[in-house]
Amino acid sequence: MESQETAHCIVCGEATDDGITVVNQFICTSCEQEMVKTDVQDKKYPFFIHRLKRLWMHINA
Ligand SMILES: [Zn+2]
């Protein structure tokens, strides 16, 4: 049995094993799903962009 460390989602801060890791940054499944279906026109979009900016900055650093 593998013991996995519970990751914290960078978007919502939830601790869960259910999600994806992008460049060492963890995004939970629900946030990933939200982002996939979030339209640019959506009010939530700026929120995701704001949270993800850190991630992109990390990648481009
Ligand atoms: Zn999340």
N, CA, C, O and the ligand as a Tripos MOL2 file, in Angstrom:
@<TRIPOS>MOLECULE
protein
  245   243    62     0     0
PROTEIN
NO_CHARGES

@<TRIPOS>ATOM
      1 N           0.8400   -1.2220    0.0000 N.3       1 MET1
      2 CA          0.0000    0.0000    0.0000 C.3       1 MET1
      3 C           0.8600    1.2500    0.0000 C.2       1 MET1
      4 O           1.7700    1.4000    0.8160 O.2       1 MET1
      5 N           0.5610    2.1270   -0.9120 N.am      2 GLU2
      6 CA          1.2840    3.3930   -0.9550 C.3       2 GLU2
      7 C           0.6270    4.4020   -0.0270 C.2       2 GLU2
      8 O          -0.5980    4.5040    0.0340 O.2       2 GLU2
      9 N           1.4370    5.1250    0.6740 N.am      3 SER3
     10 CA          0.8830    6.2060    1.4740 C.3       3 SER3
     11 C           1.1450    7.5160    0.7400 C.2       3 SER3
     12 O           2.2880    7.9290    0.5470 O.2       3 SER3
     13 N           0.0660    8.1450    0.3420 N.am      4 GLN4
     14 CA          0.1840    9.3950   -0.3980 C.3       4 GLN4
     15 C          -0.0300   10.5780    0.5260 C.2       4 GLN4
     16 O          -0.9070   10.5610    1.3900 O.2       4 GLN4
     17 N           0.7690   11.5860    0.3340 N.am      5 GLU5
     18 CA          0.5610   12.8080    1.0980 C.3       5 GLU5
     19 C          -0.6180   13.5530    0.5030 C.2       5 GLU5
     20 O          -0.7390   13.6770   -0.7160 O.2       5 GLU5
     21 N          -1.4720   14.0400    1.3590 N.am      6 THR6
     22 CA         -2.6160   14.7900    0.8790 C.3       6 THR6
     23 C          -2.1660   16.1470    0.3790 C.2       6 THR6
     24 O          -1.4950   16.9000    1.0850 O.2       6 THR6
     25 N          -2.5500   16.4450   -0.8510 N.am      7 ALA7
     26 CA         -2.1720   17.7110   -1.4570 C.3       7 ALA7
     27 C          -3.2320   18.7700   -1.1850 C.2       7 ALA7
     28 O          -4.4080   18.4670   -0.9790 O.2       7 ALA7
     29 N          -2.7840   20.0080   -1.1910 N.am      8 HIS8
     30 CA         -3.7070   21.1240   -1.0150 C.3       8 HIS8
     31 C          -3.8980   21.8270   -2.3490 C.2       8 HIS8
     32 O          -2.9350   22.2400   -2.9950 O.2       8 HIS8
     33 N          -5.1430   21.9550   -2.7460 N.am      9 CYS9
     34 CA         -5.4760   22.6080   -4.0070 C.3       9 CYS9
     35 C          -5.0520   24.0790   -3.9550 C.2       9 CYS9
     36 O          -5.3270   24.7760   -2.9770 O.2       9 CYS9
     37 N          -4.3800   24.5460   -5.0140 N.am     10 ILE10
     38 CA         -3.9100   25.9340   -5.0190 C.3      10 ILE10
     39 C          -5.0430   26.9140   -5.2610 C.2      10 ILE10
     40 O          -4.9070   28.1090   -5.0030 O.2      10 ILE10
     41 N          -6.1750   26.3990   -5.7630 N.am     11 VAL11
     42 CA         -7.2940   27.2850   -6.0790 C.3      11 VAL11
     43 C          -8.2160   27.4600   -4.8720 C.2      11 VAL11
     44 O          -8.4940   28.5870   -4.4620 O.2      11 VAL11
     45 N          -8.6890   26.3490   -4.3020 N.am     12 CYS12
     46 CA         -9.6560   26.4390   -3.2120 C.3      12 CYS12
     47 C          -9.0370   26.1330   -1.8530 C.2      12 CYS12
     48 O          -9.6400   26.4090   -0.8160 O.2      12 CYS12
     49 N          -7.8420   25.5670   -1.8600 N.am     13 GLY13
     50 CA         -7.1640   25.2880   -0.6010 C.3      13 GLY13
     51 C          -7.5820   24.0020    0.0640 C.2      13 GLY13
     52 O          -7.1050   23.6770    1.1510 O.2      13 GLY13
     53 N          -8.4850   23.2510   -0.5870 N.am     14 GLU14
     54 CA         -8.9480   21.9880   -0.0330 C.3      14 GLU14
     55 C          -7.8210   20.9560   -0.0330 C.2      14 GLU14
     56 O          -7.0010   20.9070   -0.9500 O.2      14 GLU14
     57 N          -7.8010   20.1510    0.9950 N.am     15 ALA15
     58 CA         -6.8540   19.0530    1.0660 C.3      15 ALA15
     59 C          -7.5270   17.7980    0.5450 C.2      15 ALA15
     60 O          -8.4750   17.2950    1.1480 O.2      15 ALA15
     61 N          -7.0400   17.3010   -0.5660 N.am     16 THR16
     62 CA         -7.6350   16.1070   -1.1720 C.3      16 THR16
     63 C          -6.5950   15.3830   -2.0160 C.2      16 THR16
     64 O          -5.6130   15.9730   -2.4670 O.2      16 THR16
     65 N          -6.8360   14.0760   -2.2200 N.am     17 ASP17
     66 CA         -5.9480   13.3040   -3.0850 C.3      17 ASP17
     67 C          -6.4750   13.2810   -4.5130 C.2      17 ASP17
     68 O          -5.8130   12.8010   -5.4330 O.2      17 ASP17
     69 N          -7.6880   13.8130   -4.6750 N.am     18 ASP18
     70 CA         -8.3810   13.7190   -5.9430 C.3      18 ASP18
     71 C          -8.1310   14.9830   -6.7730 C.2      18 ASP18
     72 O          -8.7730   16.0100   -6.5510 O.2      18 ASP18
     73 N          -7.2070   14.9060   -7.7200 N.am     19 GLY19
     74 CA         -6.9280   16.0690   -8.5420 C.3      19 GLY19
     75 C          -5.7000   15.8550   -9.4080 C.2      19 GLY19
     76 O          -5.1980   14.7380   -9.5340 O.2      19 GLY19
     77 N          -5.2250   16.9410  -10.0020 N.am     20 ILE20
     78 CA         -4.0670   16.8680  -10.8790 C.3      20 ILE20
     79 C          -2.9550   17.7620  -10.3550 C.2      20 ILE20
     80 O          -3.2030   18.7500   -9.6640 O.2      20 ILE20
     81 N          -1.7240   17.3960  -10.6990 N.am     21 THR21
     82 CA         -0.5930   18.2180  -10.3080 C.3      21 THR21
     83 C           0.0500   18.8010  -11.5560 C.2      21 THR21
     84 O           0.4550   18.0670  -12.4570 O.2      21 THR21
     85 N           0.1400   20.1230  -11.6040 N.am     22 VAL22
     86 CA          0.7600   20.8150  -12.7310 C.3      22 VAL22
     87 C           1.9520   21.6020  -12.2050 C.2      22 VAL22
     88 O           1.8050   22.5170  -11.3940 O.2      22 VAL22
     89 N           3.1260   21.2320  -12.6800 N.am     23 VAL23
     90 CA          4.3690   21.8920  -12.2530 C.3      23 VAL23
     91 C           4.4110   22.0200  -10.7190 C.2      23 VAL23
     92 O           4.6000   23.1040  -10.1670 O.2      23 VAL23
     93 N           4.2290   20.8760  -10.0640 N.am     24 ASN24
     94 CA          4.2820   20.8020   -8.6030 C.3      24 ASN24
     95 C           3.1510   21.5570   -7.9030 C.2      24 ASN24
     96 O           3.1540   21.6740   -6.6780 O.2      24 ASN24
     97 N           2.2000   22.0630   -8.6580 N.am     25 GLN25
     98 CA          1.0590   22.7550   -8.0650 C.3      25 GLN25
     99 C          -0.1610   21.8550   -8.2340 C.2      25 GLN25
    100 O          -0.4610   21.3820   -9.3310 O.2      25 GLN25
    101 N          -0.8500   21.6320   -7.1290 N.am     26 PHE26
    102 CA         -1.9770   20.7160   -7.1490 C.3      26 PHE26
    103 C          -3.3010   21.4470   -7.3460 C.2      26 PHE26
    104 O          -3.5650   22.4650   -6.7060 O.2      26 PHE26
    105 N          -4.1200   20.9140   -8.2360 N.am     27 ILE27
    106 CA         -5.4630   21.4470   -8.4660 C.3      27 ILE27
    107 C          -6.4350   20.2940   -8.2840 C.2      27 ILE27
    108 O          -6.2990   19.2590   -8.9370 O.2      27 ILE27
    109 N          -7.4250   20.4610   -7.3940 N.am     28 CYS28
    110 CA         -8.3620   19.3750   -7.1310 C.3      28 CYS28
    111 C          -9.3040   19.1840   -8.3260 C.2      28 CYS28
    112 O          -9.4570   20.0690   -9.1680 O.2      28 CYS28
    113 N          -9.9140   18.0310   -8.3700 N.am     29 THR29
    114 CA        -10.7650   17.6770   -9.4990 C.3      29 THR29
    115 C         -11.9080   18.6680   -9.6950 C.2      29 THR29
    116 O         -12.2220   19.0420  -10.8250 O.2      29 THR29
    117 N         -12.5280   19.0930   -8.5950 N.am     30 SER30
    118 CA        -13.6710   20.0000   -8.7290 C.3      30 SER30
    119 C         -13.2330   21.3420   -9.3060 C.2      30 SER30
    120 O         -13.9460   21.9100  -10.1330 O.2      30 SER30
    121 N         -12.0880   21.8590   -8.8970 N.am     31 CYS31
    122 CA        -11.5970   23.1270   -9.4360 C.3      31 CYS31
    123 C         -11.1840   22.9580  -10.8920 C.2      31 CYS31
    124 O         -11.4090   23.8430  -11.7180 O.2      31 CYS31
    125 N         -10.5850   21.8260  -11.1970 N.am     32 GLU32
    126 CA        -10.1730   21.5550  -12.5710 C.3      32 GLU32
    127 C         -11.3990   21.5220  -13.4740 C.2      32 GLU32
    128 O         -11.4030   22.0900  -14.5660 O.2      32 GLU32
    129 N         -12.4440   20.8410  -12.9920 N.am     33 GLN33
    130 CA        -13.6960   20.7680  -13.7470 C.3      33 GLN33
    131 C         -14.3030   22.1550  -13.9010 C.2      33 GLN33
    132 O         -14.7870   22.5140  -14.9740 O.2      33 GLN33
    133 N         -14.2750   22.9270  -12.8250 N.am     34 GLU34
    134 CA        -14.8090   24.2890  -12.8490 C.3      34 GLU34
    135 C         -14.0910   25.1250  -13.9020 C.2      34 GLU34
    136 O         -14.7210   25.8500  -14.6720 O.2      34 GLU34
    137 N         -12.7840   25.0180  -13.9230 N.am     35 MET35
    138 CA        -11.9890   25.8120  -14.8510 C.3      35 MET35
    139 C         -12.2620   25.4280  -16.2950 C.2      35 MET35
    140 O         -12.3310   26.2750  -17.1850 O.2      35 MET35
    141 N         -12.4170   24.1160  -16.5040 N.am     36 VAL36
    142 CA        -12.6640   23.6250  -17.8540 C.3      36 VAL36
    143 C         -13.9670   24.1890  -18.3980 C.2      36 VAL36
    144 O         -14.0630   24.5390  -19.5740 O.2      36 VAL36
    145 N         -14.9770   24.2740  -17.5190 N.am     37 LYS37
    146 CA        -16.2760   24.7300  -18.0040 C.3      37 LYS37
    147 C         -16.5240   26.2240  -17.7770 C.2      37 LYS37
    148 O         -17.5550   26.7600  -18.1840 O.2      37 LYS37
    149 N         -15.5670   26.8860  -17.1240 N.am     38 THR38
    150 CA        -15.7450   28.3200  -16.8900 C.3      38 THR38
    151 C         -15.4860   29.1070  -18.1660 C.2      38 THR38
    152 O         -14.4390   28.9720  -18.8000 O.2      38 THR38
    153 N         -16.4350   29.9100  -18.5180 N.am     39 ASP39
    154 CA        -16.3300   30.7350  -19.7140 C.3      39 ASP39
    155 C         -15.6020   32.0340  -19.3730 C.2      39 ASP39
    156 O         -15.6060   32.4830  -18.2270 O.2      39 ASP39
    157 N         -14.9830   32.6220  -20.3830 N.am     40 VAL40
    158 CA        -14.2690   33.8830  -20.1660 C.3      40 VAL40
    159 C         -15.2250   34.9670  -19.6700 C.2      40 VAL40
    160 O         -14.8300   35.8860  -18.9530 O.2      40 VAL40
    161 N         -16.4930   34.8370  -20.0690 N.am     41 GLN41
    162 CA        -17.5160   35.8000  -19.6750 C.3      41 GLN41
    163 C         -17.9760   35.5880  -18.2300 C.2      41 GLN41
    164 O         -18.6010   36.4580  -17.6240 O.2      41 GLN41
    165 N         -17.6510   34.4170  -17.7030 N.am     42 ASP42
    166 CA        -18.1180   34.0660  -16.3740 C.3      42 ASP42
    167 C         -17.4830   34.9500  -15.3060 C.2      42 ASP42
    168 O         -16.3190   35.3390  -15.4050 O.2      42 ASP42
    169 N         -18.2750   35.2550  -14.2840 N.am     43 LYS43
    170 CA        -17.7730   36.0630  -13.1690 C.3      43 LYS43
    171 C         -16.6300   35.3860  -12.4410 C.2      43 LYS43
    172 O         -15.7560   36.0420  -11.8750 O.2      43 LYS43
    173 N         -16.6510   34.0570  -12.4630 N.am     44 LYS44
    174 CA        -15.6330   33.2930  -11.7470 C.3      44 LYS44
    175 C         -14.2780   33.3500  -12.4510 C.2      44 LYS44
    176 O         -13.2380   33.1040  -11.8390 O.2      44 LYS44
    177 N         -14.3040   33.6720  -13.7290 N.am     45 TYR45
    178 CA        -13.0800   33.5850  -14.5180 C.3      45 TYR45
    179 C         -11.9280   34.4110  -13.9430 C.2      45 TYR45
    180 O         -10.8210   33.8950  -13.7900 O.2      45 TYR45
    181 N         -12.1730   35.6850  -13.6230 N.am     46 PRO46
    182 CA        -11.0880   36.4870  -13.0340 C.3      46 PRO46
    183 C         -10.5310   35.8750  -11.7610 C.2      46 PRO46
    184 O          -9.3460   36.0130  -11.4600 O.2      46 PRO46
    185 N         -11.3980   35.1960  -11.0140 N.am     47 PHE47
    186 CA        -10.9500   34.5420   -9.7870 C.3      47 PHE47
    187 C          -9.9310   33.4530  -10.1090 C.2      47 PHE47
    188 O          -8.8870   33.3560   -9.4640 O.2      47 PHE47
    189 N         -10.2380   32.6520  -11.0920 N.am     48 PHE48
    190 CA         -9.3130   31.5850  -11.4720 C.3      48 PHE48
    191 C          -8.0210   32.1500  -12.0310 C.2      48 PHE48
    192 O          -6.9300   31.6720  -11.7210 O.2      48 PHE48
    193 N          -8.1590   33.1700  -12.8550 N.am     49 ILE49
    194 CA         -6.9750   33.7940  -13.4380 C.3      49 ILE49
    195 C          -6.0820   34.3440  -12.3360 C.2      49 ILE49
    196 O          -4.8600   34.2030  -12.3630 O.2      49 ILE49
    197 N          -6.7390   34.9790  -11.3620 N.am     50 HIS50
    198 CA         -5.9880   35.5520  -10.2470 C.3      50 HIS50
    199 C          -5.2130   34.4720   -9.5040 C.2      50 HIS50
    200 O          -4.0330   34.6360   -9.1920 O.2      50 HIS50
    201 N          -5.8990   33.3640   -9.2270 N.am     51 ARG51
    202 CA         -5.2560   32.2910   -8.4800 C.3      51 ARG51
    203 C          -4.1730   31.6120   -9.3070 C.2      51 ARG51
    204 O          -3.1340   31.2070   -8.7860 O.2      51 ARG51
    205 N          -4.4330   31.4960  -10.5980 N.am     52 LEU52
    206 CA         -3.5000   30.7790  -11.4640 C.3      52 LEU52
    207 C          -2.3160   31.6300  -11.8780 C.2      52 LEU52
    208 O          -1.2920   31.1090  -12.3170 O.2      52 LEU52
    209 N          -2.4550   32.9370  -11.7380 N.am     53 LYS53
    210 CA         -1.3540   33.8240  -12.1040 C.3      53 LYS53
    211 C          -0.0740   33.4390  -11.3870 C.2      53 LYS53
    212 O           1.0140   33.4420  -11.9640 O.2      53 LYS53
    213 N          -0.2300   33.1110  -10.1300 N.am     54 ARG54
    214 CA          0.9280   32.6800   -9.3420 C.3      54 ARG54
    215 C           1.5770   31.4670   -9.9860 C.2      54 ARG54
    216 O           2.7990   31.3550  -10.0830 O.2      54 ARG54
    217 N           0.6920   30.5480  -10.4290 N.am     55 LEU55
    218 CA          1.1840   29.3120  -11.0340 C.3      55 LEU55
    219 C           1.9200   29.6210  -12.3310 C.2      55 LEU55
    220 O           3.0130   29.1050  -12.5660 O.2      55 LEU55
    221 N           1.3240   30.4600  -13.1730 N.am     56 TRP56
    222 CA          1.9590   30.7740  -14.4610 C.3      56 TRP56
    223 C           3.2670   31.5240  -14.2190 C.2      56 TRP56
    224 O           4.2580   31.2890  -14.9120 O.2      56 TRP56
    225 N           3.2700   32.4080  -13.2560 N.am     57 MET57
    226 CA          4.4800   33.1610  -12.9470 C.3      57 MET57
    227 C           5.5770   32.2070  -12.5200 C.2      57 MET57
    228 O           6.7560   32.3980  -12.8190 O.2      57 MET57
    229 N           5.1460   31.1690  -11.8090 N.am     58 HIS58
    230 CA          6.0600   30.1460  -11.3300 C.3      58 HIS58
    231 C           6.6860   29.4150  -12.5180 C.2      58 HIS58
    232 O           7.8840   29.1350  -12.5380 O.2      58 HIS58
    233 N           5.8450   29.1170  -13.5000 N.am     59 ILE59
    234 CA          6.3100   28.3870  -14.6830 C.3      59 ILE59
    235 C           7.2880   29.2380  -15.4930 C.2      59 ILE59
    236 O           8.3180   28.7510  -15.9600 O.2      59 ILE59
    237 N           6.9460   30.5210  -15.6490 N.am     60 ASN60
    238 CA          7.7540   31.4070  -16.4880 C.3      60 ASN60
    239 C           8.9880   31.9450  -15.7920 C.2      60 ASN60
    240 O           9.8560   32.5510  -16.4200 O.2      60 ASN60
    241 N           9.0570   31.7190  -14.4860 N.am     61 ALA61
    242 CA         10.1900   32.2650  -13.7270 C.3      61 ALA61
    243 C          11.5100   31.6370  -14.1650 C.2      61 ALA61
    244 O          12.5640   31.9810  -13.6300 O.2      61 ALA61
    245 ZN         -9.7940   23.0590   -5.4920 Zn       62 ZN62
@<TRIPOS>BOND
     1     1     2 1
     2     2     3 1
     3     3     4 2
     4     3     5 am
     5     5     6 1
     6     6     7 1
     7     7     8 2
     8     7     9 am
     9     9    10 1
    10    10    11 1
    11    11    12 2
    12    11    13 am
    13    13    14 1
    14    14    15 1
    15    15    16 2
    16    15    17 am
    17    17    18 1
    18    18    19 1
    19    19    20 2
    20    19    21 am
    21    21    22 1
    22    22    23 1
    23    23    24 2
    24    23    25 am
    25    25    26 1
    26    26    27 1
    27    27    28 2
    28    27    29 am
    29    29    30 1
    30    30    31 1
    31    31    32 2
    32    31    33 am
    33    33    34 1
    34    34    35 1
    35    35    36 2
    36    35    37 am
    37    37    38 1
    38    38    39 1
    39    39    40 2
    40    39    41 am
    41    41    42 1
    42    42    43 1
    43    43    44 2
    44    43    45 am
    45    45    46 1
    46    46    47 1
    47    47    48 2
    48    47    49 am
    49    49    50 1
    50    50    51 1
    51    51    52 2
    52    51    53 am
    53    53    54 1
    54    54    55 1
    55    55    56 2
    56    55    57 am
    57    57    58 1
    58    58    59 1
    59    59    60 2
    60    59    61 am
    61    61    62 1
    62    62    63 1
    63    63    64 2
    64    63    65 am
    65    65    66 1
    66    66    67 1
    67    67    68 2
    68    67    69 am
    69    69    70 1
    70    70    71 1
    71    71    72 2
    72    71    73 am
    73    73    74 1
    74    74    75 1
    75    75    76 2
    76    75    77 am
    77    77    78 1
    78    78    79 1
    79    79    80 2
    80    79    81 am
    81    81    82 1
    82    82    83 1
    83    83    84 2
    84    83    85 am
    85    85    86 1
    86    86    87 1
    87    87    88 2
    88    87    89 am
    89    89    90 1
    90    90    91 1
    91    91    92 2
    92    91    93 am
    93    93    94 1
    94    94    95 1
    95    95    96 2
    96    95    97 am
    97    97    98 1
    98    98    99 1
    99    99   100 2
   100    99   101 am
   101   101   102 1
   102   102   103 1
   103   103   104 2
   104   103   105 am
   105   105   106 1
   106   106   107 1
   107   107   108 2
   108   107   109 am
   109   109   110 1
   110   110   111 1
   111   111   112 2
   112   111   113 am
   113   113   114 1
   114   114   115 1
   115   115   116 2
   116   115   117 am
   117   117   118 1
   118   118   119 1
   119   119   120 2
   120   119   121 am
   121   121   122 1
   122   122   123 1
   123   123   124 2
   124   123   125 am
   125   125   126 1
   126   126   127 1
   127   127   128 2
   128   127   129 am
   129   129   130 1
   130   130   131 1
   131   131   132 2
   132   131   133 am
   133   133   134 1
   134   134   135 1
   135   135   136 2
   136   135   137 am
   137   137   138 1
   138   138   139 1
   139   139   140 2
   140   139   141 am
   141   141   142 1
   142   142   143 1
   143   143   144 2
   144   143   145 am
   145   145   146 1
   146   146   147 1
   147   147   148 2
   148   147   149 am
   149   149   150 1
   150   150   151 1
   151   151   152 2
   152   151   153 am
   153   153   154 1
   154   154   155 1
   155   155   156 2
   156   155   157 am
   157   157   158 1
   158   158   159 1
   159   159   160 2
   160   159   161 am
   161   161   162 1
   162   162   163 1
   163   163   164 2
   164   163   165 am
   165   165   166 1
   166   166   167 1
   167   167   168 2
   168   167   169 am
   169   169   170 1
   170   170   171 1
   171   171   172 2
   172   171   173 am
   173   173   174 1
   174   174   175 1
   175   175   176 2
   176   175   177 am
   177   177   178 1
   178   178   179 1
   179   179   180 2
   180   179   181 am
   181   181   182 1
   182   182   183 1
   183   183   184 2
   184   183   185 am
   185   185   186 1
   186   186   187 1
   187   187   188 2
   188   187   189 am
   189   189   190 1
   190   190   191 1
   191   191   192 2
   192   191   193 am
   193   193   194 1
   194   194   195 1
   195   195   196 2
   196   195   197 am
   197   197   198 1
   198   198   199 1
   199   199   200 2
   200   199   201 am
   201   201   202 1
   202   202   203 1
   203   203   204 2
   204   203   205 am
   205   205   206 1
   206   206   207 1
   207   207   208 2
   208   207   209 am
   209   209   210 1
   210   210   211 1
   211   211   212 2
   212   211   213 am
   213   213   214 1
   214   214   215 1
   215   215   216 2
   216   215   217 am
   217   217   218 1
   218   218   219 1
   219   219   220 2
   220   219   221 am
   221   221   222 1
   222   222   223 1
   223   223   224 2
   224   223   225 am
   225   225   226 1
   226   226   227 1
   227   227   228 2
   228   227   229 am
   229   229   230 1
   230   230   231 1
   231   231   232 2
   232   231   233 am
   233   233   234 1
   234   234   235 1
   235   235   236 2
   236   235   237 am
   237   237   238 1
   238   238   239 1
   239   239   240 2
   240   239   241 am
   241   241   242 1
   242   242   243 1
   243   243   244 2
@<TRIPOS>SUBSTRUCTURE
     1 MET1         2 RESIDUE 1 A MET
     2 GLU2         6 RESIDUE 1 A GLU
     3 SER3        10 RESIDUE 1 A SER
     4 GLN4        14 RESIDUE 1 A GLN
     5 GLU5        18 RESIDUE 1 A GLU
     6 THR6        22 RESIDUE 1 A THR
     7 ALA7        26 RESIDUE 1 A ALA
     8 HIS8        30 RESIDUE 1 A HIS
     9 CYS9        34 RESIDUE 1 A CYS
    10 ILE10       38 RESIDUE 1 A ILE
    11 VAL11       42 RESIDUE 1 A VAL
    12 CYS12       46 RESIDUE 1 A CYS
    13 GLY13       50 RESIDUE 1 A GLY
    14 GLU14       54 RESIDUE 1 A GLU
    15 ALA15       58 RESIDUE 1 A ALA
    16 THR16       62 RESIDUE 1 A THR
    17 ASP17       66 RESIDUE 1 A ASP
    18 ASP18       70 RESIDUE 1 A ASP
    19 GLY19       74 RESIDUE 1 A GLY
    20 ILE20       78 RESIDUE 1 A ILE
    21 THR21       82 RESIDUE 1 A THR
    22 VAL22       86 RESIDUE 1 A VAL
    23 VAL23       90 RESIDUE 1 A VAL
    24 ASN24       94 RESIDUE 1 A ASN
    25 GLN25       98 RESIDUE 1 A GLN
    26 PHE26      102 RESIDUE 1 A PHE
    27 ILE27      106 RESIDUE 1 A ILE
    28 CYS28      110 RESIDUE 1 A CYS
    29 THR29      114 RESIDUE 1 A THR
    30 SER30      118 RESIDUE 1 A SER
    31 CYS31      122 RESIDUE 1 A CYS
    32 GLU32      126 RESIDUE 1 A GLU
    33 GLN33      130 RESIDUE 1 A GLN
    34 GLU34      134 RESIDUE 1 A GLU
    35 MET35      138 RESIDUE 1 A MET
    36 VAL36      142 RESIDUE 1 A VAL
    37 LYS37      146 RESIDUE 1 A LYS
    38 THR38      150 RESIDUE 1 A THR
    39 ASP39      154 RESIDUE 1 A ASP
    40 VAL40      158 RESIDUE 1 A VAL
    41 GLN41      162 RESIDUE 1 A GLN
    42 ASP42      166 RESIDUE 1 A ASP
    43 LYS43      170 RESIDUE 1 A LYS
    44 LYS44      174 RESIDUE 1 A LYS
    45 TYR45      178 RESIDUE 1 A TYR
    46 PRO46      182 RESIDUE 1 A PRO
    47 PHE47      186 RESIDUE 1 A PHE
    48 PHE48      190 RESIDUE 1 A PHE
    49 ILE49      194 RESIDUE 1 A ILE
    50 HIS50      198 RESIDUE 1 A HIS
    51 ARG51      202 RESIDUE 1 A ARG
    52 LEU52      206 RESIDUE 1 A LEU
    53 LYS53      210 RESIDUE 1 A LYS
    54 ARG54      214 RESIDUE 1 A ARG
    55 LEU55      218 RESIDUE 1 A LEU
    56 TRP56      222 RESIDUE 1 A TRP
    57 MET57      226 RESIDUE 1 A MET
    58 HIS58      230 RESIDUE 1 A HIS
    59 ILE59      234 RESIDUE 1 A ILE
    60 ASN60      238 RESIDUE 1 A ASN
    61 ALA61      242 RESIDUE 1 A ALA
    62 ZN62       245 GROUP 0 **** ****
